[in-house]
Amino acid sequence: MRKDLVTTCPRCNHNLIATKLHCKNCELELNGEFQLGNFAYLTQDELEFVESFLKAQGNFKTIQFEMEMSYPAVKKKFSDILEKLNLTPIKIEEAEDDAMGNKEIQSINTTDSPVVVRIKEKLNEHSGEAFIPLFQRDLCKIAYDPNGKGLISPKIPPANQLSWKAFDAAVEVVVQNGGKAKKGNAQSGGKLGSDKLPLDSVEGYIAHKVHGVEIGMTAFGPGFVICAVLDWAGICRNERGYLTIVPSFMAQLKS
């Protein structure tokens, strides 16, 4: 029966060391004092946190979402483990966050469409920056574009792909399709007008109307983030293969 390594003394709780190492293959034995690595002295709970941290690629917001912990609790847990491992943190998070767009709230203008108003209201509640779930439940960071014309996200490196015009176009094509439109699949390399990227799909319509992509041309695919934002803002439902407008928002557009 396999037994987990015991690393702390059950009597006094001090760290244990190994005094004998044995090879099951050739029966070699080594005697001495062998210090275990620092990770061996972490508790099971701490190890599970480290595993989650690695799977989340160091993203505290993802850990917060997956482990149902508050952000301060995640930070405290992380700091405690670093201290236990005798590691000094490299403080670069603040600099990276500062480079990610405009975290201030944006004013709502009289010329803003109902779609833009709703997104701004939601993002302003989060001080201009938020982590939203994509369809596959991965988290995506969004913030205001410093140019004031839309949003930006590390998931969509090219500029001006998350413009307010793109969000308006996405909802427009959904309404034109009776409240439910195919998302389209520009990411697979589909050409505009093909089965993968119909002109009346969300990505196809945005590519043509907002970015001027012509029939038969390939298009960039920011739709997975656009659909996620519209779902997060309560405008549409981000479903498998389709984007469906929320009835209450449809009523608001008609009023």
Backbone bond lengths (Angstrom), bond angles and torsions (degrees), N, CA, C in turn:
res aa  C-N    CA-C-N  psi(-1)  N-CA   C-N-CA  omega(-1)  CA-C   N-CA-C  phi
1 M - - - 1.463 - - 1.531 109.85 -
2 R 1.336 115.87 132.34 1.452 120.64 -179.79 1.525 110.10 -75.09
3 K 1.331 115.73 131.98 1.461 120.84 178.45 1.525 108.69 -117.83
4 D 1.326 116.49 136.12 1.452 120.50 177.12 1.521 110.53 -69.83
5 L 1.319 115.78 149.34 1.461 121.05 -178.70 1.521 110.44 -68.02
6 V 1.338 115.06 129.20 1.463 120.95 175.42 1.521 107.80 -89.37
7 T 1.325 117.22 123.52 1.468 119.90 -173.87 1.528 113.61 -114.47
8 T 1.329 117.74 -9.97 1.471 120.21 177.37 1.518 109.96 -124.93
9 C 1.316 115.87 146.57 1.461 121.14 -177.39 1.530 110.43 -69.42
10 P 1.333 118.28 126.82 1.472 120.18 179.83 1.523 113.24 -69.23
11 R 1.351 117.31 -13.50 1.457 120.07 -179.71 1.536 112.09 -92.02
12 C 1.358 116.66 -50.36 1.470 119.73 -174.38 1.524 113.52 -115.47
13 N 1.337 116.55 -4.83 1.466 122.54 175.57 1.530 113.81 71.89
14 H 1.331 118.64 12.13 1.454 120.98 175.09 1.528 109.96 -79.71
15 N 1.325 115.93 159.71 1.465 120.07 179.64 1.522 111.10 -66.69
16 L 1.325 115.87 138.62 1.453 121.79 176.50 1.527 109.87 -91.52
17 I 1.348 115.84 157.37 1.457 121.25 172.12 1.519 107.69 -123.08
18 A 1.333 116.95 161.42 1.462 121.18 176.72 1.525 109.12 -91.35
19 T 1.331 116.92 136.09 1.471 120.50 179.12 1.524 111.59 -113.26
20 K 1.331 117.95 -8.48 1.464 120.39 177.93 1.524 108.94 -146.76
21 L 1.341 115.86 134.33 1.454 122.29 174.32 1.523 108.32 -118.95
22 H 1.335 115.61 136.46 1.464 120.60 -173.07 1.515 109.90 -129.40
23 C 1.339 117.48 132.24 1.465 122.46 175.58 1.515 109.22 -96.21
24 K 1.317 116.96 118.87 1.467 121.20 -179.42 1.523 111.97 -72.02
25 N 1.340 116.88 -17.13 1.468 119.76 -176.88 1.527 111.54 -80.78
26 C 1.338 116.64 -50.22 1.470 119.30 -175.82 1.522 113.11 -115.28
27 E 1.328 116.67 3.59 1.458 122.66 177.42 1.533 113.65 70.66
28 L 1.327 117.80 14.17 1.467 120.01 177.03 1.521 109.80 -66.57
29 E 1.342 115.88 140.22 1.449 121.05 176.62 1.522 109.69 -126.54
30 L 1.327 115.42 136.28 1.455 121.95 176.81 1.513 108.35 -117.96
31 N 1.323 116.65 129.52 1.453 121.93 178.72 1.523 109.86 -111.69
32 G 1.322 117.10 143.84 1.444 121.66 -179.98 1.521 110.05 159.63
33 E 1.322 116.50 -158.77 1.456 121.26 176.25 1.526 107.30 -117.96
34 F 1.325 116.37 112.52 1.460 122.30 -176.24 1.529 108.96 -114.17
35 Q 1.316 115.89 114.51 1.468 121.02 -179.52 1.534 109.19 -76.41
36 L 1.291 116.52 131.58 1.465 120.67 176.46 1.524 109.20 -77.37
37 G 1.313 116.93 153.55 1.460 121.04 177.68 1.522 111.34 -65.93
38 N 1.315 116.50 156.59 1.468 121.07 -177.19 1.518 112.62 -57.69
39 F 1.334 117.86 -34.68 1.465 120.73 -178.28 1.526 111.59 -65.82
40 A 1.335 116.48 -25.22 1.466 119.96 -179.32 1.521 111.54 -66.31
41 Y 1.341 117.06 -21.86 1.463 120.38 -176.54 1.528 112.70 -94.24
42 L 1.330 117.16 3.29 1.464 119.52 174.91 1.522 109.92 -74.60
43 T 1.320 116.87 147.51 1.450 121.17 175.96 1.526 109.57 -73.10
44 Q 1.321 116.56 166.97 1.471 120.27 178.91 1.525 110.58 -60.49
45 D 1.312 116.87 -39.94 1.460 121.06 178.40 1.527 111.33 -63.07
46 E 1.326 116.11 -40.65 1.470 120.21 179.25 1.517 111.33 -68.59
47 L 1.328 117.23 -37.92 1.460 120.94 177.43 1.525 111.47 -64.61
48 E 1.325 116.14 -39.91 1.460 119.98 178.14 1.531 110.75 -64.10
49 F 1.328 116.24 -36.79 1.463 120.13 177.11 1.524 110.50 -65.26
50 V 1.341 116.75 -43.24 1.465 120.73 179.01 1.535 110.13 -62.58
51 E 1.326 117.38 -40.84 1.462 120.44 178.28 1.527 110.78 -62.21
52 S 1.326 116.30 -42.87 1.471 120.10 177.73 1.528 110.52 -64.19
53 F 1.333 116.49 -38.89 1.465 121.28 179.09 1.527 110.47 -61.81
54 L 1.329 116.67 -42.21 1.462 120.33 179.97 1.526 111.14 -68.07
55 K 1.342 116.84 -42.76 1.469 120.02 179.79 1.523 111.48 -65.53
56 A 1.334 116.17 -31.26 1.463 120.78 178.63 1.523 111.90 -84.86
57 Q 1.333 116.79 4.09 1.462 122.84 179.97 1.536 111.65 55.19
58 G 1.334 114.68 36.07 1.451 119.86 175.21 1.511 115.41 79.95
59 N 1.328 117.56 10.80 1.461 120.58 -177.89 1.525 109.99 -87.49
60 F 1.339 116.66 109.46 1.463 120.91 -177.14 1.527 111.97 -61.42
61 K 1.327 117.32 -36.62 1.455 120.41 -178.69 1.521 111.04 -64.77
62 T 1.339 116.88 -37.24 1.456 120.68 177.93 1.521 110.61 -65.57
63 I 1.331 116.45 -43.10 1.465 120.17 178.21 1.528 110.17 -62.68
64 Q 1.318 115.89 -42.09 1.462 120.68 178.35 1.520 110.72 -57.98
65 F 1.327 116.02 -42.87 1.465 121.61 -178.61 1.528 111.32 -69.62
66 E 1.348 116.37 -45.36 1.461 120.75 -174.83 1.532 112.40 -74.00
67 M 1.341 118.06 -37.23 1.465 121.29 -174.87 1.522 112.52 -97.86
68 E 1.346 115.72 0.52 1.467 121.38 178.26 1.527 110.66 55.77
69 M 1.326 114.89 47.92 1.461 121.69 177.61 1.524 108.35 -115.65
70 S 1.324 116.19 152.68 1.455 119.51 174.18 1.516 108.92 -72.24
71 Y 1.332 115.97 157.27 1.465 119.53 -179.40 1.533 111.24 -60.47
72 P 1.349 119.40 -44.89 1.474 118.92 177.08 1.529 112.72 -59.88
73 A 1.347 116.93 -35.22 1.463 120.07 -179.91 1.527 110.84 -67.55
74 V 1.328 116.40 -38.65 1.465 120.58 177.50 1.524 110.20 -63.91
75 K 1.338 116.36 -46.03 1.459 120.75 179.80 1.540 111.13 -61.62
76 K 1.333 116.24 -42.01 1.469 120.74 -179.46 1.532 110.42 -65.24
77 K 1.321 116.96 -44.19 1.458 121.28 179.30 1.521 110.29 -60.90
78 F 1.318 115.51 -44.21 1.457 120.94 -179.49 1.532 110.75 -62.21
79 S 1.328 116.43 -44.64 1.472 120.89 -179.58 1.526 111.05 -64.23
80 D 1.337 116.42 -40.12 1.465 119.92 179.89 1.527 111.17 -63.56
81 I 1.330 117.04 -40.02 1.464 120.80 -179.73 1.523 110.29 -68.99
82 L 1.335 116.36 -41.12 1.464 119.30 176.60 1.536 110.94 -58.22
83 E 1.316 116.06 -43.38 1.467 120.52 179.99 1.529 110.84 -63.93
84 K 1.327 116.05 -40.04 1.458 120.49 -179.53 1.530 111.04 -66.84
85 L 1.338 115.89 -31.19 1.461 121.13 179.37 1.531 112.83 -88.46
86 N 1.342 115.54 0.18 1.471 121.34 -178.17 1.526 111.84 59.23
87 L 1.330 115.37 41.36 1.463 121.23 179.43 1.524 109.99 -110.85
88 T 1.312 116.19 142.94 1.457 121.88 177.60 1.525 109.02 -102.17
89 P 1.337 118.62 123.09 1.469 119.95 -177.22 1.519 112.43 -67.83
90 I 1.332 114.85 146.88 1.464 121.76 172.78 1.519 107.06 -95.71
91 K 1.303 117.31 112.65 1.458 121.29 -172.48 1.521 111.03 -87.54
92 I 1.364 114.87 91.62 1.462 120.10 177.94 1.519 111.47 -122.32
93 E 1.325 116.67 -6.57 1.465 120.13 -175.35 1.517 111.61 -60.79
94 E 1.349 115.95 -42.94 1.454 118.18 -177.48 1.516 111.76 -62.89
95 A 1.345 116.91 -40.80 1.461 120.19 -179.62 1.513 110.83 -65.29
96 E 1.364 116.92 -40.06 1.446 120.17 179.08 1.520 110.55 -65.25
97 D 1.336 117.43 -41.56 1.452 120.37 -179.66 1.521 111.12 -65.23
98 D 1.344 116.81 -38.62 1.461 119.51 -179.39 1.512 111.82 -64.44
99 A 1.351 116.57 -27.96 1.457 119.79 -178.87 1.517 112.07 -81.30
100 M 1.340 116.54 -7.22 1.458 120.98 -174.81 1.520 110.34 -94.70
101 G 1.311 116.58 74.79 1.453 120.70 169.25 1.513 114.95 72.68
102 N 1.321 114.54 -163.14 1.458 122.67 -176.02 1.515 109.14 -102.92
103 K 1.356 117.06 112.48 1.453 120.65 -176.84 1.527 112.48 -88.84
104 E 1.334 117.19 2.68 1.454 120.13 176.12 1.527 110.03 -82.02
105 I 1.326 116.05 156.44 1.458 119.28 177.32 1.524 109.27 -71.20
106 Q 1.324 116.09 156.45 1.459 121.25 177.26 1.520 109.61 -114.55
107 S 1.298 115.45 142.86 1.461 120.20 179.58 1.521 110.29 -72.56
108 I 1.315 114.88 152.01 1.464 121.05 177.64 1.524 108.01 -95.14
109 N 1.329 115.49 126.07 1.455 121.65 -176.47 1.525 111.31 -97.18
110 T 1.294 116.31 155.67 1.475 120.56 179.04 1.517 111.25 -66.06
111 T 1.337 117.11 -21.32 1.463 121.05 -180.00 1.525 112.74 -87.71
112 D 1.337 117.25 -6.48 1.467 120.20 179.91 1.526 110.82 -68.40
113 S 1.314 116.15 138.93 1.461 120.86 175.81 1.522 110.01 -71.89
114 P 1.345 118.61 163.35 1.470 120.32 176.61 1.526 112.60 -56.57
115 V 1.347 116.96 -32.88 1.462 120.71 179.16 1.529 110.21 -65.32
116 V 1.322 116.36 -48.25 1.464 121.01 -178.83 1.525 110.44 -65.85
117 V 1.321 117.05 -39.96 1.463 120.75 178.70 1.525 110.65 -58.69
118 R 1.341 116.10 -46.12 1.467 119.76 -178.14 1.534 111.12 -64.09
119 I 1.326 116.81 -43.09 1.466 119.86 -179.72 1.524 110.39 -64.95
120 K 1.325 117.21 -44.07 1.469 120.36 179.02 1.524 111.10 -62.08
121 E 1.322 116.99 -43.22 1.466 119.89 179.12 1.520 110.62 -58.35
122 K 1.333 115.90 -44.73 1.462 120.31 -178.37 1.521 111.45 -66.95
123 L 1.337 116.56 -44.59 1.461 119.73 -177.64 1.526 111.42 -71.77
124 N 1.325 116.90 -32.96 1.470 119.66 176.62 1.524 111.54 -63.47
125 E 1.346 116.26 -31.19 1.458 120.18 176.52 1.525 111.36 -63.23
126 H 1.362 115.92 -23.22 1.464 121.52 179.97 1.529 111.28 -106.49
127 S 1.329 115.81 22.39 1.478 121.96 176.82 1.522 112.81 60.69
128 G 1.325 116.87 29.76 1.455 120.45 173.18 1.514 115.74 88.04
129 E 1.319 117.81 7.12 1.470 121.15 -179.76 1.524 108.63 -150.86
130 A 1.343 117.25 136.93 1.464 119.77 -179.15 1.518 110.56 -152.86
131 F 1.319 114.88 157.98 1.462 122.26 171.15 1.522 107.02 -109.94
132 I 1.319 116.54 119.56 1.454 120.87 -175.45 1.526 110.19 -116.74
133 P 1.335 118.07 149.70 1.472 119.93 179.45 1.528 111.80 -79.94
134 L 1.320 116.10 132.10 1.456 121.17 171.33 1.523 108.66 -79.75
135 F 1.334 116.59 178.17 1.469 119.59 -176.91 1.530 111.63 -59.11
136 Q 1.345 117.01 -37.85 1.463 120.96 -179.75 1.526 112.47 -84.29
137 R 1.347 116.68 8.68 1.458 125.11 176.00 1.518 113.70 79.27
138 D 1.331 119.13 -2.09 1.463 119.28 170.59 1.524 108.11 -63.61
139 L 1.317 116.16 151.75 1.456 119.53 179.67 1.521 111.07 -92.68
140 C 1.316 115.21 143.73 1.458 122.51 -177.51 1.529 108.95 -128.27
141 K 1.311 116.58 128.75 1.459 121.20 -179.71 1.529 110.04 -85.71
142 I 1.319 116.31 133.38 1.461 121.34 176.06 1.525 109.33 -131.18
143 A 1.318 115.29 152.98 1.464 121.47 176.87 1.515 107.70 -156.66
144 Y 1.313 116.24 167.97 1.456 120.17 176.69 1.531 110.67 -68.04
145 D 1.321 115.43 139.49 1.458 120.65 171.80 1.533 107.82 -71.36
146 P 1.329 118.64 130.17 1.471 120.05 179.26 1.528 114.09 -55.67
147 N 1.361 117.01 -21.84 1.464 118.56 179.08 1.527 113.02 -77.21
148 G 1.359 117.04 -5.68 1.454 121.35 177.13 1.510 114.94 77.30
149 K 1.341 117.48 7.14 1.464 120.44 -173.87 1.515 114.07 -105.45
150 G 1.333 117.12 9.06 1.453 119.15 179.91 1.512 111.94 162.72
151 L 1.339 115.40 -146.00 1.458 122.12 -178.53 1.516 110.07 -120.92
152 I 1.320 115.44 166.21 1.459 121.62 171.09 1.513 108.32 -133.60
153 S 1.341 115.52 158.00 1.456 121.85 179.20 1.520 109.20 -155.49
154 P 1.342 117.95 142.11 1.466 119.89 175.45 1.526 112.45 -59.97
155 K 1.329 117.10 -21.76 1.466 120.81 179.04 1.531 111.43 -70.71
156 I 1.331 117.40 -21.26 1.467 122.15 -177.25 1.532 107.87 -125.99
157 P 1.336 118.22 84.52 1.469 120.44 -176.95 1.534 115.05 -63.51
158 P 1.355 120.77 -40.52 1.471 118.59 -178.22 1.531 111.97 -59.81
159 A 1.314 115.67 144.85 1.469 121.20 -176.88 1.523 111.75 -72.94
160 N 1.333 115.20 152.77 1.475 124.47 171.04 1.525 114.62 61.83
161 Q 1.333 117.38 23.11 1.463 119.91 177.58 1.532 111.92 -86.01
162 L 1.346 115.99 -21.62 1.471 120.42 -179.51 1.523 109.47 -111.66
163 S 1.323 116.01 44.21 1.466 120.93 -179.53 1.519 110.18 -72.79
164 W 1.330 115.44 159.68 1.472 119.15 176.57 1.526 110.27 -59.13
165 K 1.335 117.34 -33.91 1.468 120.93 178.91 1.521 110.94 -61.54
166 A 1.331 116.76 -35.74 1.460 120.79 179.69 1.527 110.99 -67.02
167 F 1.331 116.82 -41.15 1.466 120.04 178.50 1.534 110.91 -67.20
168 D 1.323 116.52 -41.20 1.471 120.05 177.00 1.523 110.65 -61.99
169 A 1.344 116.77 -41.69 1.462 120.79 -179.19 1.527 111.09 -65.37
170 A 1.334 116.95 -37.99 1.464 120.55 179.94 1.520 111.09 -61.66
171 V 1.322 115.97 -45.49 1.469 119.29 179.39 1.521 110.61 -70.30
172 E 1.309 117.55 -36.21 1.467 121.75 179.57 1.514 111.62 -59.81
173 V 1.353 117.41 -44.70 1.459 119.45 -178.66 1.529 111.03 -71.14
174 V 1.327 117.47 -31.15 1.466 119.89 175.67 1.527 110.21 -64.44
175 V 1.320 116.75 -44.09 1.467 121.27 178.35 1.520 110.36 -63.58
176 Q 1.319 117.15 -41.82 1.461 121.03 179.81 1.522 112.29 -63.29
177 N 1.329 116.61 -27.07 1.466 121.44 178.99 1.526 112.02 -92.77
178 G 1.306 117.42 18.49 1.455 120.79 177.16 1.504 114.59 81.86
179 G 1.320 117.66 17.00 1.458 121.03 177.57 1.504 114.83 103.70
180 K 1.355 117.70 -1.04 1.463 120.77 179.98 1.522 109.00 -150.00
181 A 1.339 116.83 122.21 1.457 120.87 -178.25 1.521 110.55 -130.32
182 K 1.331 115.60 149.50 1.453 120.21 173.78 1.525 109.06 -64.45
183 K 1.328 115.81 146.30 1.459 118.94 177.82 1.525 111.49 -73.79
184 G 1.345 117.32 -36.82 1.456 120.37 -172.06 1.511 109.96 82.63
185 N 1.333 115.76 164.13 1.464 119.13 -176.38 1.517 110.38 -137.73
186 A 1.305 116.31 77.49 1.461 120.91 178.01 1.526 110.89 -71.95
187 Q 1.326 117.27 -26.61 1.461 120.16 -176.78 1.520 112.38 -65.53
188 S 1.323 117.91 -24.29 1.462 120.87 -179.51 1.522 111.84 -82.58
189 G 1.321 116.99 1.82 1.459 120.51 179.83 1.513 113.46 87.62
190 G 1.334 116.99 12.69 1.457 120.37 179.50 1.523 112.40 -63.01
191 K 1.315 115.89 143.60 1.462 120.68 178.69 1.523 110.11 -90.53
192 L 1.311 115.73 145.17 1.453 121.19 -177.40 1.532 110.09 -59.22
193 G 1.316 115.81 127.98 1.454 122.16 -177.83 1.516 113.09 99.22
194 S 1.351 117.43 -9.25 1.464 121.42 177.80 1.519 110.39 -82.94
195 D 1.334 116.09 173.78 1.467 120.27 178.69 1.535 111.04 -62.49
196 K 1.335 116.66 -32.11 1.464 119.59 179.77 1.526 111.81 -73.98
197 L 1.333 116.81 -27.26 1.454 120.05 -174.72 1.537 110.75 -139.75
198 P 1.344 116.81 68.59 1.467 119.36 179.15 1.522 111.50 -62.69
199 L 1.309 115.93 152.74 1.458 120.59 -179.44 1.520 111.13 -64.23
200 D 1.350 117.13 -28.87 1.463 119.91 -179.62 1.522 112.79 -94.58
201 S 1.337 116.63 15.75 1.472 120.09 172.35 1.521 108.68 -87.89
202 V 1.324 116.54 165.49 1.470 120.45 -178.11 1.523 110.75 -60.32
203 E 1.347 116.56 -52.60 1.461 119.12 -178.16 1.521 111.92 -68.85
204 G 1.329 116.29 -37.22 1.451 119.09 179.22 1.517 112.53 -65.16
205 Y 1.320 116.04 -42.01 1.466 121.05 -178.94 1.532 110.76 -67.26
206 I 1.327 116.40 -42.39 1.469 120.24 178.36 1.524 110.28 -63.22
207 A 1.338 116.29 -45.04 1.466 120.24 -178.90 1.524 111.15 -58.99
208 H 1.336 115.70 -42.27 1.471 119.98 -176.63 1.527 112.06 -76.67
209 K 1.329 116.83 -49.72 1.461 119.72 -173.37 1.520 113.16 -77.69
210 V 1.326 117.33 -39.69 1.462 120.59 -174.17 1.531 111.93 -91.06
211 H 1.345 116.18 -40.36 1.466 119.32 -172.32 1.534 113.39 -108.41
212 G 1.325 117.02 1.02 1.462 120.06 174.11 1.510 116.05 71.98
213 V 1.318 118.28 21.55 1.468 121.49 178.47 1.531 108.93 -72.04
214 E 1.318 116.42 132.90 1.458 121.34 -177.86 1.522 111.14 -94.29
215 I 1.338 116.13 161.27 1.466 121.92 177.67 1.521 109.84 -55.91
216 G 1.327 115.36 134.05 1.459 121.03 179.58 1.515 114.11 92.25
217 M 1.341 117.03 -9.83 1.462 120.74 179.21 1.525 110.11 -95.47
218 T 1.330 116.25 154.03 1.466 120.24 175.56 1.525 108.91 -82.36
219 A 1.318 115.51 158.58 1.467 120.40 -176.77 1.521 109.85 -136.47
220 F 1.324 115.60 153.51 1.460 120.91 173.82 1.529 108.48 -74.24
221 G 1.330 117.48 152.50 1.455 120.46 -173.84 1.512 115.52 -118.64
222 P 1.342 118.90 82.83 1.470 120.58 176.42 1.526 112.54 -89.55
223 G 1.334 116.45 5.01 1.464 120.06 -171.27 1.505 115.12 -60.25
224 F 1.341 117.99 -29.91 1.467 119.29 -177.05 1.531 110.76 -66.00
225 V 1.342 117.01 -30.55 1.465 119.87 176.34 1.526 110.23 -81.92
226 I 1.322 117.86 -40.63 1.465 121.38 178.86 1.526 110.65 -59.35
227 C 1.332 116.87 -45.43 1.468 120.43 179.28 1.527 110.87 -64.26
228 A 1.322 116.77 -37.71 1.464 120.45 179.46 1.523 111.26 -66.39
229 V 1.325 117.29 -40.06 1.461 121.05 178.78 1.524 110.29 -64.82
230 L 1.333 116.84 -43.78 1.460 120.68 -179.49 1.529 111.30 -64.26
231 D 1.327 116.73 -34.66 1.467 120.65 176.34 1.524 109.85 -69.26
232 W 1.314 116.72 -46.41 1.471 122.92 -179.37 1.527 110.96 -60.52
233 A 1.327 116.89 -35.41 1.466 121.27 -179.17 1.522 112.73 -82.37
234 G 1.335 117.74 -3.52 1.460 120.63 178.77 1.517 113.62 78.00
235 I 1.335 116.94 22.21 1.463 121.10 -179.89 1.521 110.88 -93.05
236 C 1.318 116.54 -44.45 1.461 122.70 -179.73 1.527 109.79 -134.75
237 R 1.328 115.04 167.51 1.460 121.15 172.95 1.524 108.27 -105.37
238 N 1.311 115.42 126.75 1.461 122.36 -179.03 1.521 108.83 -87.55
239 E 1.323 116.89 94.32 1.458 122.42 -175.04 1.531 110.66 -104.64
240 R 1.318 116.46 169.00 1.462 120.32 179.49 1.529 110.09 -64.98
241 G 1.311 115.48 110.97 1.456 120.88 176.35 1.519 115.11 83.10
242 Y 1.334 117.76 -12.60 1.462 120.31 -175.41 1.530 111.37 -136.83
243 L 1.311 114.34 156.82 1.459 122.46 171.20 1.519 106.71 -119.76
244 T 1.331 116.56 121.77 1.466 121.97 -174.53 1.521 109.82 -119.54
245 I 1.305 117.03 131.77 1.459 120.30 -177.17 1.530 110.83 -74.25
246 V 1.306 116.86 143.82 1.460 122.29 176.31 1.528 108.19 -73.99
247 P 1.343 118.80 128.47 1.474 120.90 -175.36 1.524 113.87 -53.06
248 S 1.327 117.76 -39.77 1.470 119.65 -178.69 1.524 111.44 -65.42
249 F 1.336 116.36 -33.75 1.467 119.10 178.39 1.518 110.26 -74.77
250 M 1.322 116.82 -35.00 1.476 120.40 175.69 1.519 109.37 -61.42
251 A 1.331 116.62 -41.42 1.468 120.56 178.62 1.518 110.75 -63.67
252 Q 1.337 116.04 -36.65 1.463 120.43 178.64 1.541 110.63 -65.04
253 L 1.320 116.78 -37.85 1.465 120.14 179.57 1.526 111.08 -67.76
254 K 1.329 115.73 -33.22 1.467 119.83 -178.26 1.520 112.85 -79.89
255 S 1.333 116.69 -20.13 1.470 120.06 -175.91 1.521 112.04 -77.17
